[in-house]
């Protein structure tokens, strides 16, 4: 991939990294606030637990996005960004535009999803 495209994707990934890292902090703060709200009644305690669980799951999702972005940035530094990690063919730039953290080309992604039982669904 040419240097200008790599620089474009690096800037885009860094912007997404800042956004997701900020969201992780906010989700963690929300979970802590929910745990410390002073609920006394059973219904309040149950609701607090549900809200806390949702906040933690959202935080996990954001944390995974941060990890995916870190991996994509590492691939840029290694010189392998934009190539499928499974078959080493170039990943279509339209796919990278839609999903800058993509590790697989569309063919390999479809094969992985089929193997995991997620067929009959469009992939990026």
JOFENSUL-V809613 format. One line per field, one symbol per residue. ss: DSSP state (a for helix, b for strand, c for the rest). psi: psi as a letter, one per 30 degrees, with the letter a starting at -180 (. if undefined). A space follows every 50 residues. Layout:
BEGIN
ss: ???
psi: ???
END
This chain:
BEGIN
ss: ccaaaaaaaaaaaaaaaaaaaaaaaaaaaaaaaaaccccccaaaaaaaaa aaaaaaaaaaaaaaaaaaaaaaaaaaaaccccbccccccbccaaaaaacc cccccaaaaaaaaaaccccccccc
psi: kleeeeeeeeeeeeeeeeeeeeeeeeeeeeeeeefgfgkeleeeeeeeee eeeeeeeeeeeeeeeeeeeeeeeeeeefggkgkkfefglkkkfeeeeeif gkfkleeeeeeeeefgghlhkkl.
END
